[in-house]
């Protein structure tokens, strides 16, 4: 394994282990958008399999696009509050973007 890749893997593992301790505690509980459920049931080899989120499979549907936008607002609203996020991104880019 290349030393650079090994270093990146070590940093990523450390970051994943330390991140829960360093993440900001949200002042309010995150408010994710509600996700509708539909009555979709498929039959596979004689077994009924419910698929209540089938409507999300059409990524071009306006309803799906709206749902994704609302999810992104909740997610990035939280991620943007992490003070060291840009530094981690910058450092990982430095480690990955080297002459090959």
N, CA and C atoms as a LAMMPS dump frame, in Angstrom:
ITEM: TIMESTEP
0
ITEM: NUMBER OF ATOMS
300
ITEM: BOX BOUNDS ff ff ff
-5.0000000000000000e+02 5.0000000000000000e+02
-5.0000000000000000e+02 5.0000000000000000e+02
-5.0000000000000000e+02 5.0000000000000000e+02
ITEM: ATOMS id mol type element x y z
1 1 1 N 0.852 -1.181 0
2 1 2 C 0 0 0
3 1 3 C 0.892 1.236 0
4 2 1 N 0.56 2.183 -0.831
5 2 2 C 1.291 3.421 -0.938
6 2 3 C 1.232 4.17 0.389
7 3 1 N 2.355 4.797 0.799
8 3 2 C 2.396 5.519 2.073
9 3 3 C 1.37 6.64 2.144
10 4 1 N 1.148 7.327 1.038
11 4 2 C 0.175 8.423 1.039
12 4 3 C -1.221 7.884 1.307
13 5 1 N -1.568 6.776 0.666
14 5 2 C -2.885 6.188 0.88
15 5 3 C -3.031 5.687 2.316
16 6 1 N -1.958 5.122 2.853
17 6 2 C -1.987 4.649 4.227
18 6 3 C -2.202 5.824 5.176
19 7 1 N -1.516 6.925 4.923
20 7 2 C -1.673 8.121 5.761
21 7 3 C -3.099 8.645 5.7
22 8 1 N -3.654 8.687 4.514
23 8 2 C -5.03 9.16 4.349
24 8 3 C -5.986 8.256 5.11
25 9 1 N -5.772 6.953 5.002
26 9 2 C -6.645 6.009 5.7
27 9 3 C -6.538 6.195 7.206
28 10 1 N -5.331 6.389 7.712
29 10 2 C -5.151 6.6 9.157
30 10 3 C -5.827 7.884 9.615
31 11 1 N -5.656 8.95 8.863
32 11 2 C -6.275 10.225 9.224
33 11 3 C -7.794 10.103 9.196
34 12 1 N -8.315 9.443 8.195
35 12 2 C -9.764 9.27 8.099
36 12 3 C -10.298 8.471 9.276
37 13 1 N -9.618 7.401 9.651
38 13 2 C -10.061 6.594 10.787
39 13 3 C -9.995 7.386 12.081
40 14 1 N -8.953 8.143 12.262
41 14 2 C -8.84 8.975 13.464
42 14 3 C -9.942 10.02 13.478
43 15 1 N -10.168 10.655 12.328
44 15 2 C -11.219 11.68 12.243
45 15 3 C -12.587 11.086 12.554
46 16 1 N -12.844 9.892 12.047
47 16 2 C -14.129 9.252 12.317
48 16 3 C -14.272 8.897 13.789
49 17 1 N -13.182 8.527 14.416
50 17 2 C -13.242 8.175 15.827
51 17 3 C -13.379 9.38 16.729
52 18 1 N -12.764 10.495 16.354
53 18 2 C -12.766 11.69 17.175
54 18 3 C -13.955 12.597 16.858
55 19 1 N -14.462 12.513 15.658
56 19 2 C -15.512 13.431 15.219
57 19 3 C -16.724 13.47 16.145
58 20 1 N -17.252 12.329 16.616
59 20 2 C -18.433 12.414 17.482
60 20 3 C -18.182 13.206 18.76
61 21 1 N -16.959 13.221 19.23
62 21 2 C -16.644 13.962 20.448
63 21 3 C -16.583 15.458 20.151
64 22 1 N -16.076 15.815 18.974
65 22 2 C -15.847 17.219 18.643
66 22 3 C -17.011 17.907 17.947
67 23 1 N -17.969 17.132 17.468
68 23 2 C -19.089 17.737 16.748
69 23 3 C -19.9 18.63 17.661
70 24 1 N -20.371 19.745 17.147
71 24 2 C -21.19 20.63 17.981
72 24 3 C -22.519 19.971 18.313
73 25 1 N -22.966 20.185 19.523
74 25 2 C -24.26 19.666 19.926
75 25 3 C -25.307 20.633 19.404
76 26 1 N -26.268 20.134 18.629
77 26 2 C -27.269 21.053 18.102
78 26 3 C -28.083 21.675 19.22
79 27 1 N -28.325 22.988 19.108
80 27 2 C -29.125 23.684 20.112
81 27 3 C -30.545 23.124 20.119
82 28 1 N -31.049 22.881 18.953
83 28 2 C -32.371 22.292 18.817
84 28 3 C -32.218 20.946 18.142
85 29 1 N -33.189 20.099 18.367
86 29 2 C -33.166 18.814 17.677
87 29 3 C -33.343 19.081 16.183
88 30 1 N -32.575 18.374 15.365
89 30 2 C -32.695 18.562 13.92
90 30 3 C -34.115 18.242 13.473
91 31 1 N -34.637 19.074 12.631
92 31 2 C -35.986 18.884 12.105
93 31 3 C -35.879 18.42 10.654
94 32 1 N -35.9 17.116 10.483
95 32 2 C -35.875 16.583 9.131
96 32 3 C -37.262 16.691 8.525
97 33 1 N -37.327 16.869 7.222
98 33 2 C -38.648 16.939 6.591
99 33 3 C -39.366 15.594 6.705
100 34 1 N -40.669 15.669 6.774
101 34 2 C -41.43 14.431 6.821
102 34 3 C -41.349 13.756 5.459
103 35 1 N -41.342 12.458 5.482
104 35 2 C -41.258 11.675 4.254
105 35 3 C -42.535 10.885 4.123
106 36 1 N -43.246 11.167 3.049
107 36 2 C -44.511 10.458 2.877
108 36 3 C -44.262 8.989 2.569
109 37 1 N -45.229 8.189 2.914
110 37 2 C -45.19 6.756 2.632
111 37 3 C -46.387 6.431 1.751
112 38 1 N -46.145 5.578 0.779
113 38 2 C -47.228 5.167 -0.111
114 38 3 C -47.503 3.676 0.088
115 39 1 N -48.659 3.258 -0.372
116 39 2 C -49.037 1.851 -0.278
117 39 3 C -48.586 1.117 -1.541
118 40 1 N -47.3 0.838 -1.608
119 40 2 C -46.736 0.099 -2.741
120 40 3 C -46.25 -1.245 -2.223
121 41 1 N -46.757 -2.309 -2.793
122 41 2 C -46.32 -3.657 -2.414
123 41 3 C -45.997 -4.412 -3.686
124 42 1 N -44.814 -4.996 -3.731
125 42 2 C -44.397 -5.802 -4.874
126 42 3 C -44.415 -7.271 -4.475
127 43 1 N -44.566 -8.117 -5.468
128 43 2 C -44.576 -9.555 -5.235
129 43 3 C -43.312 -10.141 -5.855
130 44 1 N -42.451 -10.731 -5.036
131 44 2 C -41.237 -11.377 -5.512
132 44 3 C -41.258 -12.841 -5.088
133 45 1 N -41.334 -13.723 -6.055
134 45 2 C -41.325 -15.164 -5.816
135 45 3 C -42.363 -15.564 -4.77
136 46 1 N -43.532 -14.959 -4.887
137 46 2 C -44.63 -15.301 -3.995
138 46 3 C -44.596 -14.612 -2.638
139 47 1 N -43.658 -13.699 -2.449
140 47 2 C -43.546 -12.983 -1.174
141 47 3 C -43.867 -11.515 -1.409
142 48 1 N -44.77 -10.977 -0.585
143 48 2 C -45.111 -9.561 -0.699
144 48 3 C -44.035 -8.728 0.006
145 49 1 N -43.518 -7.734 -0.721
146 49 2 C -42.468 -6.873 -0.197
147 49 3 C -42.956 -5.427 -0.27
148 50 1 N -43.209 -4.8 0.893
149 50 2 C -43.646 -3.405 0.877
150 50 3 C -42.515 -2.474 0.442
151 51 1 N -42.872 -1.442 -0.304
152 51 2 C -41.9 -0.449 -0.768
153 51 3 C -42.53 0.936 -0.635
154 52 1 N -42.659 1.421 0.613
155 52 2 C -43.378 2.68 0.842
156 52 3 C -42.665 3.92 0.319
157 53 1 N -41.395 3.8 -0.014
158 53 2 C -40.647 4.961 -0.495
159 53 3 C -40.33 4.862 -1.987
160 54 1 N -41.087 4.092 -2.712
161 54 2 C -40.871 3.91 -4.149
162 54 3 C -40.866 5.257 -4.872
163 55 1 N -41.694 6.177 -4.434
164 55 2 C -41.807 7.469 -5.11
165 55 3 C -40.478 8.221 -5.137
166 56 1 N -39.551 7.914 -4.215
167 56 2 C -38.251 8.59 -4.191
168 56 3 C -37.299 8.082 -5.267
169 57 1 N -37.646 6.988 -5.915
170 57 2 C -36.761 6.429 -6.937
171 57 3 C -36.719 7.263 -8.209
172 58 1 N -37.717 8.091 -8.423
173 58 2 C -37.722 8.958 -9.606
174 58 3 C -37.057 10.283 -9.241
175 59 1 N -35.734 10.364 -9.467
176 59 2 C -34.995 11.564 -9.057
177 59 3 C -35.362 12.806 -9.854
178 60 1 N -36.072 12.645 -10.959
179 60 2 C -36.466 13.796 -11.765
180 60 3 C -37.85 14.33 -11.408
181 61 1 N -38.555 13.645 -10.536
182 61 2 C -39.893 14.097 -10.141
183 61 3 C -39.767 15.35 -9.277
184 62 1 N -40.62 16.337 -9.508
185 62 2 C -40.565 17.573 -8.712
186 62 3 C -40.699 17.301 -7.205
187 63 1 N -41.52 16.336 -6.853
188 63 2 C -41.722 16.008 -5.441
189 63 3 C -40.429 15.456 -4.81
190 64 1 N -39.707 14.649 -5.559
191 64 2 C -38.439 14.104 -5.065
192 64 3 C -37.4 15.205 -4.945
193 65 1 N -37.341 16.082 -5.928
194 65 2 C -36.382 17.191 -5.885
195 65 3 C -36.637 18.084 -4.678
196 66 1 N -37.895 18.356 -4.384
197 66 2 C -38.247 19.173 -3.223
198 66 3 C -37.807 18.477 -1.94
199 67 1 N -38.043 17.169 -1.859
200 67 2 C -37.659 16.4 -0.678
201 67 3 C -36.144 16.439 -0.469
202 68 1 N -35.385 16.277 -1.548
203 68 2 C -33.923 16.31 -1.457
204 68 3 C -33.442 17.685 -1.002
205 69 1 N -34.02 18.735 -1.538
206 69 2 C -33.64 20.093 -1.135
207 69 3 C -33.883 20.309 0.35
208 70 1 N -35.016 19.831 0.858
209 70 2 C -35.327 19.987 2.279
210 70 3 C -34.364 19.177 3.141
211 71 1 N -34.012 17.967 2.688
212 71 2 C -33.04 17.153 3.421
213 71 3 C -31.681 17.852 3.452
214 72 1 N -31.275 18.423 2.312
215 72 2 C -29.991 19.117 2.245
216 72 3 C -29.951 20.334 3.16
217 73 1 N -31.045 21.054 3.259
218 73 2 C -31.089 22.202 4.169
219 73 3 C -30.841 21.759 5.602
220 74 1 N -31.476 20.685 6.012
221 74 2 C -31.293 20.182 7.383
222 74 3 C -29.856 19.698 7.591
223 75 1 N -29.34 18.936 6.65
224 75 2 C -28 18.366 6.782
225 75 3 C -26.919 19.436 6.769
226 76 1 N -26.924 20.282 5.741
227 76 2 C -25.86 21.276 5.619
228 76 3 C -26.006 22.394 6.64
229 77 1 N -27.226 22.62 7.131
230 77 2 C -27.409 23.57 8.223
231 77 3 C -26.627 23.126 9.451
232 78 1 N -26.587 21.826 9.673
233 78 2 C -25.818 21.277 10.792
234 78 3 C -24.323 21.244 10.473
235 79 1 N -23.968 20.727 9.308
236 79 2 C -22.559 20.595 8.948
237 79 3 C -21.848 21.945 8.888
238 80 1 N -22.551 22.983 8.462
239 80 2 C -21.939 24.313 8.366
240 80 3 C -21.567 24.883 9.725
241 81 1 N -22.111 24.324 10.796
242 81 2 C -21.804 24.817 12.142
243 81 3 C -20.531 24.195 12.715
244 82 1 N -19.96 23.226 12.029
245 82 2 C -18.743 22.58 12.517
246 82 3 C -17.569 23.5 12.203
247 83 1 N -16.917 24.047 13.238
248 83 2 C -15.92 25.092 13.016
249 83 3 C -14.674 24.637 12.267
250 84 1 N -14.275 23.398 12.381
251 84 2 C -13.028 22.933 11.783
252 84 3 C -13.255 22.188 10.475
253 85 1 N -14.443 22.215 9.945
254 85 2 C -14.777 21.442 8.748
255 85 3 C -13.929 21.835 7.536
256 86 1 N -13.735 23.118 7.319
257 86 2 C -12.95 23.584 6.162
258 86 3 C -11.482 23.164 6.285
259 87 1 N -10.959 23.188 7.5
260 87 2 C -9.558 22.793 7.693
261 87 3 C -9.368 21.312 7.389
262 88 1 N -10.309 20.481 7.808
263 88 2 C -10.215 19.044 7.529
264 88 3 C -10.281 18.809 6.026
265 89 1 N -11.226 19.486 5.366
266 89 2 C -11.36 19.337 3.912
267 89 3 C -10.077 19.767 3.211
268 90 1 N -9.542 20.891 3.619
269 90 2 C -8.32 21.396 2.998
270 90 3 C -7.158 20.416 3.186
271 91 1 N -7.029 19.888 4.379
272 91 2 C -5.931 18.956 4.649
273 91 3 C -6.089 17.664 3.857
274 92 1 N -7.296 17.146 3.776
275 92 2 C -7.517 15.932 2.996
276 92 3 C -7.234 16.171 1.52
277 93 1 N -7.578 17.358 1.005
278 93 2 C -7.277 17.681 -0.394
279 93 3 C -5.768 17.736 -0.612
280 94 1 N -5.037 18.288 0.355
281 94 2 C -3.583 18.337 0.24
282 94 3 C -2.988 16.931 0.173
283 95 1 N -3.533 16.027 0.979
284 95 2 C -3.011 14.673 1.009
285 95 3 C -3.35 13.875 -0.232
286 96 1 N -4.495 14.139 -0.819
287 96 2 C -4.945 13.373 -1.98
288 96 3 C -4.393 13.942 -3.266
289 97 1 N -4.293 15.251 -3.377
290 97 2 C -3.872 15.891 -4.617
291 97 3 C -2.351 16.079 -4.644
292 98 1 N -1.654 15.021 -4.987
293 98 2 C -0.204 15.083 -5.11
294 98 3 C 0.173 14.569 -6.499
295 99 1 N 1.349 14.965 -6.997
296 99 2 C 1.759 14.505 -8.337
297 99 3 C 1.89 12.988 -8.374
298 100 1 N 1.407 12.417 -9.431
299 100 2 C 1.472 10.969 -9.566
300 100 3 C 2.295 10.617 -10.778
